[in-house]
Amino acid sequence: MKAFKQLCGRSEAHVSRACRQWLNATPSRIVNRFRMDHAAKQLAMTERSILDISMDCGFDSLSHFYRLFKQRHGISPNEYRVRNKSTGGGQPDRQVKARPAARVWQADRPPSP
């Protein structure tokens, strides 16, 4: 949250309200989406351990990482790796689609003051 605050030059409360209003998600949910997508790429493209990948994505708790990964992708990290194993050409054999994210931009809303 501190990074959001510094980047925007606004208070934490303002950043949180703006994220919920415009992106329909809390700042932590937005960050966790990016973390889970990064983890999915690492699982498909590398042989690194799931623990190393979770730590690299900023998780101290492996169980928390598993829970968030399963929420985002619908399957466990290990199952994701098996289904999306890279063939060496840089692309996974078969991709498991992530659940659709919430609508990111709502153009019909006027900007807040």
Summary of the structure (lengths in Angstrom):
residues: 113
radius of gyration: 16.4
end to end distance: 21.3
largest distance: 50.3
contacts: 273
relative contact order: 0.14
helix: 57%
strand: 2%
